[in-house]
Amino acid sequence: MKAVVHVYLKTGVLDVQGKAVQTALHGLGWADVDDVRVGRVIEFALAGDDETEAKSRVEAMCARLLANPVIEGYRVEIAA
């Protein structure tokens, strides 16, 4: 099965990359763009066929390695 993890900065945490992208978009003429946030997507294959167990395992991976729980949140998707 396939796991997809979306990692993003929590609300209230300064997103320097998002601000840089927003400034660049404004410079290119898209002045109506606001509140840009930049995150990352991590995709990987995962052995097994129990989606509930897989989601639990991936959430443990997020808590220990893939995301910094102090400043980042995450969303896990599991596809068979």
Secondary structure, 3 states (H helix, E strand, C coil): CEEEEEEEECCCCCCHHHHHHHHHHHHCCCCCCCCCCCCEEEEEECCCCCHHHHHHHHHHHHHHHHCCCCCEEEEEEEEC
